[in-house]
Structures are given as C-alpha cells and as structure tokens.
Amino acid sequence: MLEQRVMKPHRQHSSSIPAAAPLSSVPEGKRHGQQESLGTTSGGKRREWGFSAVEMVVVAAIILILAGFAVPVLMKTIYMSKVRGAASDLSGLVQQGRILAEKQNGDLAVYAGAVETNATGAFIDTTGNGSTWKTGDPDIPFGNGVTNGVASNAPGTLNPGFTPESAGTVLYFSPRGLPVKSSGATFIASNGVVFYITDSHGDWAAVSVSGAGRSKVWVWNGSSWN
C-alpha cells in the first residue's frame, strides 16, 4: 500500500509578522484619519468662536466711558466753529460794504441786528431804511444759537491795535472806503469799531474794523483773544 501523506499547511510563526509601528512614530502628515481639522477640538467637537456676554458688557462699558470724554469735546468744537464761522461771514460783509460805498460813491452803514426771516445777523443798509433790514439789503444770518454780543459782557480785554469807538457807534463807510461815524448832519473819521458775537455756551468771537478799513477775526480761547 502506498503510504498516504497529508500535507499540513505550513504554520508561520507569529513572530515573523512585523508589528505595526506606533502612531507616534508615523511622520506628521501621513497619519490617516488622525489629523485634527482647523476649528475642532482634540475630541472631534467643533470649536465655537465668539464673545461671551461678560466680554460684550466690558467692551460696551469701555465705549461708554470713552464717549463720555469725547462727546463734550466734540460738541464744544461744533459750537465754537459756528461762532467762528459767523465772525468770518461778518468780516466778509464788512468788506463788501466798503466796496459798495466806493462803487455807489455814497456813505453806507453796516448794522448788526435782525435780518431776513427775523434771524440774528448783520446787514448793509443799501436801501436807506436805517437800522431795520429791508429786502434788497445784503445780509448774513448767523447760525442757530449764535447772536450779536455786547462789549461789556465780552470776556477779557480785546486789544485790536487801535482804540475803538464806544459801544453802539454805527460803522459807516465813506465813498473813499474808509470808516466814518455820524456827527450831526455830517460824517467824521472813525477810529474803528469792534463787533462781538457769542452763543449760549459761552463761546465768543469778534471782528475788528480799523480806521483804515481793515477787518480781522478774533476768537476767545478761554484765556485770551487770538
């Protein structure tokens, strides 16, 4: 009889199979399924971005504190710019009156008071209506809250470089374009005048008109005229 041999499969020793390398030894970028995606935590949960309620309250409080300092300064600047702008407009009106007096070869007055729409401002009396504005008179209405000031209430002492006429003296320009003042039925040379402008917030400006007819804008900065 032939001896029947059964071939048994060769059993490999388990020690011959190489062990898998630990994850830590795998080069970065070659790990499959192990990389953390941006915006997720190590546990796989999506990381939430934003501010907490406490942080928002702190930021709001800081903004309010800064606004408390900035707003008053801003409003002061706005008020002062209106007064300064009115003074600049008045200075321009004065020079317009000077030119018109020469052009018309007559005496023209510049008044501070009510103008069109009953607003406060100044005008040139070209219609001969005196101190009351009339349609046709060149004028400048001041901005809201800006009024003509009184010299006796003005802060400090303004030194325009000349001795101005007493408060209330009307400024006239002669046909030669020089400041004059009324003296009975005639006009005589004027030393010059000063117009004051103010508002309800204590801001002041002024326009000086010298005896030569030159006008200049002055602003009170809280301690002196500049």
Short mmCIF file of the C-alpha atoms (twelve columns), coordinates in Angstrom:
data_MODEL
# 
_entry.id   MODEL 
# 
loop_
_atom_site.group_PDB 
_atom_site.id 
_atom_site.type_symbol 
_atom_site.label_atom_id 
_atom_site.label_alt_id 
_atom_site.label_comp_id 
_atom_site.label_asym_id 
_atom_site.label_seq_id 
_atom_site.Cartn_x 
_atom_site.Cartn_y 
_atom_site.Cartn_z 
_atom_site.pdbx_PDB_model_num 
ATOM 1   C CA . MET A 1   0.000   0.000   0.000  1 
ATOM 2   C CA . LEU A 2   1.097   3.359   -0.787 1 
ATOM 3   C CA . GLU A 3   1.553   5.442   2.265  1 
ATOM 4   C CA . GLN A 4   -0.803  8.407   2.056  1 
ATOM 5   C CA . ARG A 5   0.724   11.538  3.315  1 
ATOM 6   C CA . VAL A 6   -1.343  14.519  4.280  1 
ATOM 7   C CA . MET A 7   0.357   17.791  3.608  1 
ATOM 8   C CA . LYS A 8   -0.173  20.032  6.533  1 
ATOM 9   C CA . PRO A 9   -0.097  23.751  5.803  1 
ATOM 10  C CA . HIS A 10  2.997   25.435  6.943  1 
ATOM 11  C CA . ARG A 11  2.254   27.480  10.036 1 
ATOM 12  C CA . GLN A 12  4.137   30.718  10.119 1 
ATOM 13  C CA . HIS A 13  5.430   31.799  13.412 1 
ATOM 14  C CA . SER A 14  3.635   34.885  14.626 1 
ATOM 15  C CA . SER A 15  6.926   36.465  15.427 1 
ATOM 16  C CA . SER A 16  7.721   36.690  11.723 1 
ATOM 17  C CA . ILE A 17  4.918   39.263  11.081 1 
ATOM 18  C CA . PRO A 18  6.247   42.749  11.637 1 
ATOM 19  C CA . ALA A 19  4.377   44.673  14.306 1 
ATOM 20  C CA . ALA A 20  2.575   47.872  13.313 1 
ATOM 21  C CA . ALA A 21  4.549   50.952  14.080 1 
ATOM 22  C CA . PRO A 22  3.123   53.092  16.887 1 
ATOM 23  C CA . LEU A 23  1.151   56.159  15.746 1 
ATOM 24  C CA . SER A 24  3.640   58.483  17.338 1 
ATOM 25  C CA . SER A 25  6.395   57.185  15.034 1 
ATOM 26  C CA . VAL A 26  4.430   57.869  11.858 1 
ATOM 27  C CA . PRO A 27  5.653   61.079  10.211 1 
ATOM 28  C CA . GLU A 28  3.366   64.089  10.557 1 
ATOM 29  C CA . GLY A 29  1.120   64.419  7.513  1 
ATOM 30  C CA . LYS A 30  0.969   60.637  6.899  1 
ATOM 31  C CA . ARG A 31  -1.469  59.727  9.598  1 
ATOM 32  C CA . HIS A 32  -4.732  58.684  8.048  1 
ATOM 33  C CA . GLY A 33  -7.849  59.947  9.811  1 
ATOM 34  C CA . GLN A 34  -5.868  61.177  12.802 1 
ATOM 35  C CA . GLN A 35  -5.248  64.832  11.883 1 
ATOM 36  C CA . GLU A 36  -7.271  67.482  13.684 1 
ATOM 37  C CA . SER A 37  -9.117  69.800  11.389 1 
ATOM 38  C CA . LEU A 38  -8.984  73.565  11.926 1 
ATOM 39  C CA . GLY A 39  -11.760 74.723  14.187 1 
ATOM 40  C CA . THR A 40  -12.204 71.414  16.020 1 
ATOM 41  C CA . THR A 41  -11.035 70.196  19.396 1 
ATOM 42  C CA . SER A 42  -8.978  67.043  20.001 1 
ATOM 43  C CA . GLY A 43  -12.219 65.260  20.893 1 
ATOM 44  C CA . GLY A 44  -13.678 65.954  17.463 1 
ATOM 45  C CA . LYS A 45  -16.119 68.600  18.665 1 
ATOM 46  C CA . ARG A 46  -16.360 71.828  16.661 1 
ATOM 47  C CA . ARG A 47  -14.771 74.744  18.464 1 
ATOM 48  C CA . GLU A 48  -17.197 77.710  18.823 1 
ATOM 49  C CA . TRP A 49  -15.765 81.196  18.158 1 
ATOM 50  C CA . GLY A 50  -17.213 84.499  19.502 1 
ATOM 51  C CA . PHE A 51  -17.545 86.677  22.591 1 
ATOM 52  C CA . SER A 52  -19.123 85.827  25.855 1 
ATOM 53  C CA . ALA A 53  -21.780 88.025  27.450 1 
ATOM 54  C CA . VAL A 54  -19.268 89.261  30.038 1 
ATOM 55  C CA . GLU A 55  -16.808 90.294  27.336 1 
ATOM 56  C CA . MET A 56  -19.527 92.192  25.473 1 
ATOM 57  C CA . VAL A 57  -20.537 94.051  28.645 1 
ATOM 58  C CA . VAL A 58  -16.913 95.034  29.329 1 
ATOM 59  C CA . VAL A 59  -16.440 96.341  25.778 1 
ATOM 60  C CA . ALA A 60  -19.702 98.314  25.956 1 
ATOM 61  C CA . ALA A 61  -18.642 99.861  29.268 1 
ATOM 62  C CA . ILE A 62  -15.287 100.947 27.818 1 
ATOM 63  C CA . ILE A 63  -17.020 102.526 24.805 1 
ATOM 64  C CA . LEU A 64  -19.406 104.457 27.053 1 
ATOM 65  C CA . ILE A 65  -16.535 105.757 29.198 1 
ATOM 66  C CA . LEU A 66  -14.594 106.951 26.146 1 
ATOM 67  C CA . ALA A 67  -17.732 108.548 24.701 1 
ATOM 68  C CA . GLY A 68  -18.256 110.400 27.972 1 
ATOM 69  C CA . PHE A 69  -14.912 112.135 27.449 1 
ATOM 70  C CA . ALA A 70  -15.134 112.611 23.673 1 
ATOM 71  C CA . VAL A 71  -18.704 113.901 23.242 1 
ATOM 72  C CA . PRO A 72  -18.329 117.121 25.316 1 
ATOM 73  C CA . VAL A 73  -15.111 117.995 23.483 1 
ATOM 74  C CA . LEU A 74  -16.756 117.334 20.128 1 
ATOM 75  C CA . MET A 75  -19.804 119.448 20.960 1 
ATOM 76  C CA . LYS A 76  -17.584 122.304 22.194 1 
ATOM 77  C CA . THR A 77  -15.741 122.215 18.862 1 
ATOM 78  C CA . ILE A 78  -19.012 122.314 16.916 1 
ATOM 79  C CA . TYR A 79  -20.360 125.281 18.925 1 
ATOM 80  C CA . MET A 80  -17.108 127.210 18.553 1 
ATOM 81  C CA . SER A 81  -16.966 126.544 14.817 1 
ATOM 82  C CA . LYS A 82  -20.417 128.151 14.418 1 
ATOM 83  C CA . VAL A 83  -19.337 131.285 16.271 1 
ATOM 84  C CA . ARG A 84  -16.080 131.473 14.343 1 
ATOM 85  C CA . GLY A 85  -17.942 130.962 11.075 1 
ATOM 86  C CA . ALA A 86  -20.350 133.793 11.886 1 
ATOM 87  C CA . ALA A 87  -17.425 136.116 12.620 1 
ATOM 88  C CA . SER A 88  -15.781 135.167 9.331  1 
ATOM 89  C CA . ASP A 89  -19.029 135.892 7.460  1 
ATOM 90  C CA . LEU A 90  -19.352 139.255 9.214  1 
ATOM 91  C CA . SER A 91  -15.800 140.188 8.248  1 
ATOM 92  C CA . GLY A 92  -16.651 139.425 4.628  1 
ATOM 93  C CA . LEU A 93  -19.833 141.520 4.834  1 
ATOM 94  C CA . VAL A 94  -17.829 144.467 6.204  1 
ATOM 95  C CA . GLN A 95  -15.501 144.346 3.218  1 
ATOM 96  C CA . GLN A 96  -18.486 144.083 0.889  1 
ATOM 97  C CA . GLY A 97  -19.901 147.253 2.458  1 
ATOM 98  C CA . ARG A 98  -16.602 149.022 1.917  1 
ATOM 99  C CA . ILE A 99  -16.561 148.097 -1.766 1 
ATOM 100 C CA . LEU A 100 -20.203 149.071 -2.282 1 
ATOM 101 C CA . ALA A 101 -19.624 152.500 -0.691 1 
ATOM 102 C CA . GLU A 102 -16.842 153.188 -3.165 1 
ATOM 103 C CA . LYS A 103 -18.868 151.826 -6.069 1 
ATOM 104 C CA . GLN A 104 -22.005 153.808 -5.226 1 
ATOM 105 C CA . ASN A 105 -19.996 156.877 -4.206 1 
ATOM 106 C CA . GLY A 106 -22.006 157.252 -1.016 1 
ATOM 107 C CA . ASP A 107 -21.961 156.562 2.691  1 
ATOM 108 C CA . LEU A 108 -23.165 153.099 3.665  1 
ATOM 109 C CA . ALA A 109 -23.779 151.726 7.145  1 
ATOM 110 C CA . VAL A 110 -23.217 148.205 8.453  1 
ATOM 111 C CA . TYR A 111 -25.672 147.163 11.149 1 
ATOM 112 C CA . ALA A 112 -25.780 144.182 13.488 1 
ATOM 113 C CA . GLY A 113 -29.297 143.015 14.247 1 
ATOM 114 C CA . ALA A 114 -32.322 141.207 12.838 1 
ATOM 115 C CA . VAL A 115 -32.149 140.292 9.155  1 
ATOM 116 C CA . GLU A 116 -34.254 138.204 6.754  1 
ATOM 117 C CA . THR A 117 -36.601 135.615 8.283  1 
ATOM 118 C CA . ASN A 118 -36.067 137.593 11.521 1 
ATOM 119 C CA . ALA A 119 -32.784 135.791 12.102 1 
ATOM 120 C CA . THR A 120 -29.928 137.386 14.035 1 
ATOM 121 C CA . GLY A 121 -27.077 138.635 11.886 1 
ATOM 122 C CA . ALA A 122 -25.793 141.759 10.161 1 
ATOM 123 C CA . PHE A 123 -26.583 143.707 7.002  1 
ATOM 124 C CA . ILE A 124 -25.531 146.621 4.801  1 
ATOM 125 C CA . ASP A 125 -28.105 149.406 4.580  1 
ATOM 126 C CA . THR A 126 -28.254 149.939 0.826  1 
ATOM 127 C CA . THR A 127 -31.965 150.844 0.804  1 
ATOM 128 C CA . GLY A 128 -31.702 153.775 3.216  1 
ATOM 129 C CA . ASN A 129 -34.010 152.137 5.737  1 
ATOM 130 C CA . GLY A 130 -31.671 152.690 8.651  1 
ATOM 131 C CA . SER A 131 -31.185 150.049 11.334 1 
ATOM 132 C CA . THR A 132 -34.113 147.927 10.128 1 
ATOM 133 C CA . TRP A 133 -33.309 145.362 7.464  1 
ATOM 134 C CA . LYS A 134 -35.245 145.655 4.243  1 
ATOM 135 C CA . THR A 135 -35.480 143.372 1.225  1 
ATOM 136 C CA . GLY A 136 -32.565 144.198 -1.023 1 
ATOM 137 C CA . ASP A 137 -30.073 144.855 1.763  1 
ATOM 138 C CA . PRO A 138 -27.094 142.443 1.619  1 
ATOM 139 C CA . ASP A 139 -27.121 140.434 4.837  1 
ATOM 140 C CA . ILE A 140 -25.712 137.414 6.658  1 
ATOM 141 C CA . PRO A 141 -27.917 135.391 9.049  1 
ATOM 142 C CA . PHE A 142 -25.944 133.744 11.840 1 
ATOM 143 C CA . GLY A 143 -26.317 130.056 12.584 1 
ATOM 144 C CA . ASN A 144 -28.772 128.719 15.183 1 
ATOM 145 C CA . GLY A 145 -27.904 129.844 18.686 1 
ATOM 146 C CA . VAL A 146 -25.382 132.489 17.544 1 
ATOM 147 C CA . THR A 147 -26.174 136.104 18.426 1 
ATOM 148 C CA . ASN A 148 -24.583 139.547 18.477 1 
ATOM 149 C CA . GLY A 149 -22.708 140.075 21.712 1 
ATOM 150 C CA . VAL A 150 -22.369 143.109 23.956 1 
ATOM 151 C CA . ALA A 151 -18.882 144.527 24.534 1 
ATOM 152 C CA . SER A 152 -19.457 144.892 28.272 1 
ATOM 153 C CA . ASN A 153 -20.207 141.149 28.548 1 
ATOM 154 C CA . ALA A 154 -17.245 140.006 26.479 1 
ATOM 155 C CA . PRO A 155 -14.545 138.073 28.350 1 
ATOM 156 C CA . GLY A 156 -11.117 139.546 28.881 1 
ATOM 157 C CA . THR A 157 -9.941  142.659 27.096 1 
ATOM 158 C CA . LEU A 158 -9.568  142.639 23.328 1 
ATOM 159 C CA . ASN A 159 -6.712  144.802 22.055 1 
ATOM 160 C CA . PRO A 160 -7.289  145.214 18.299 1 
ATOM 161 C CA . GLY A 161 -4.306  147.532 17.850 1 
ATOM 162 C CA . PHE A 162 -6.365  150.722 17.978 1 
ATOM 163 C CA . THR A 163 -8.781  152.415 20.349 1 
ATOM 164 C CA . PRO A 164 -12.261 151.541 19.079 1 
ATOM 165 C CA . GLU A 165 -15.226 153.851 19.186 1 
ATOM 166 C CA . SER A 166 -17.627 153.468 22.087 1 
ATOM 167 C CA . ALA A 167 -20.091 150.580 22.009 1 
ATOM 168 C CA . GLY A 168 -23.119 151.269 19.863 1 
ATOM 169 C CA . THR A 169 -21.296 153.501 17.376 1 
ATOM 170 C CA . VAL A 170 -22.580 152.667 13.894 1 
ATOM 171 C CA . LEU A 171 -19.955 151.778 11.308 1 
ATOM 172 C CA . TYR A 172 -20.238 153.751 8.080  1 
ATOM 173 C CA . PHE A 173 -18.025 153.600 5.029  1 
ATOM 174 C CA . SER A 174 -17.328 156.771 3.084  1 
ATOM 175 C CA . PRO A 175 -17.143 156.966 -0.725 1 
ATOM 176 C CA . ARG A 176 -13.386 156.510 -0.265 1 
ATOM 177 C CA . GLY A 177 -13.981 153.178 1.519  1 
ATOM 178 C CA . LEU A 178 -12.843 154.446 4.911  1 
ATOM 179 C CA . PRO A 179 -14.714 154.023 8.226  1 
ATOM 180 C CA . VAL A 180 -16.572 157.124 9.375  1 
ATOM 181 C CA . LYS A 181 -19.111 157.928 12.057 1 
ATOM 182 C CA . SER A 182 -22.105 160.180 12.122 1 
ATOM 183 C CA . SER A 183 -21.664 163.586 13.705 1 
ATOM 184 C CA . GLY A 184 -24.872 165.502 13.379 1 
ATOM 185 C CA . ALA A 185 -25.548 166.014 9.688  1 
ATOM 186 C CA . THR A 186 -22.024 165.119 8.625  1 
ATOM 187 C CA . PHE A 187 -19.587 162.234 8.898  1 
ATOM 188 C CA . ILE A 188 -16.174 162.353 10.511 1 
ATOM 189 C CA . ALA A 189 -13.282 159.888 10.565 1 
ATOM 190 C CA . SER A 190 -13.730 156.882 12.814 1 
ATOM 191 C CA . ASN A 191 -11.049 155.163 14.864 1 
ATOM 192 C CA . GLY A 192 -12.682 151.863 14.061 1 
ATOM 193 C CA . VAL A 193 -15.184 149.563 15.726 1 
ATOM 194 C CA . VAL A 194 -15.418 146.049 17.149 1 
ATOM 195 C CA . PHE A 195 -18.359 143.682 16.619 1 
ATOM 196 C CA . TYR A 196 -18.830 140.882 19.166 1 
ATOM 197 C CA . ILE A 197 -20.501 137.520 18.525 1 
ATOM 198 C CA . THR A 198 -21.428 134.857 21.081 1 
ATOM 199 C CA . ASP A 199 -23.700 131.907 21.834 1 
ATOM 200 C CA . SER A 200 -25.448 130.354 24.820 1 
ATOM 201 C CA . HIS A 201 -22.465 128.085 25.538 1 
ATOM 202 C CA . GLY A 202 -20.060 130.877 26.428 1 
ATOM 203 C CA . ASP A 203 -18.180 130.915 23.112 1 
ATOM 204 C CA . TRP A 204 -17.030 134.302 21.833 1 
ATOM 205 C CA . ALA A 205 -15.610 135.782 18.654 1 
ATOM 206 C CA . ALA A 206 -15.112 139.339 17.436 1 
ATOM 207 C CA . VAL A 207 -14.488 141.317 14.257 1 
ATOM 208 C CA . SER A 208 -12.389 144.462 14.489 1 
ATOM 209 C CA . VAL A 209 -12.518 147.112 11.772 1 
ATOM 210 C CA . SER A 210 -9.634  149.566 11.926 1 
ATOM 211 C CA . GLY A 211 -9.669  153.219 10.873 1 
ATOM 212 C CA . ALA A 212 -8.083  152.125 7.603  1 
ATOM 213 C CA . GLY A 213 -10.993 149.782 6.903  1 
ATOM 214 C CA . ARG A 214 -9.131  146.524 7.573  1 
ATOM 215 C CA . SER A 215 -11.163 143.805 9.275  1 
ATOM 216 C CA . LYS A 216 -9.845  140.962 11.412 1 
ATOM 217 C CA . VAL A 217 -11.485 137.969 13.103 1 
ATOM 218 C CA . TRP A 218 -10.689 137.259 16.754 1 
ATOM 219 C CA . VAL A 219 -11.586 134.164 18.811 1 
ATOM 220 C CA . TRP A 220 -11.681 133.791 22.593 1 
ATOM 221 C CA . ASN A 221 -9.878  130.560 23.507 1 
ATOM 222 C CA . GLY A 222 -10.877 130.586 27.161 1 
ATOM 223 C CA . SER A 223 -7.982  132.670 28.404 1 
ATOM 224 C CA . SER A 224 -7.125  135.222 25.698 1 
ATOM 225 C CA . TRP A 225 -8.156  136.674 22.344 1 
ATOM 226 C CA . ASN A 226 -6.385  135.281 19.305 1 
# 
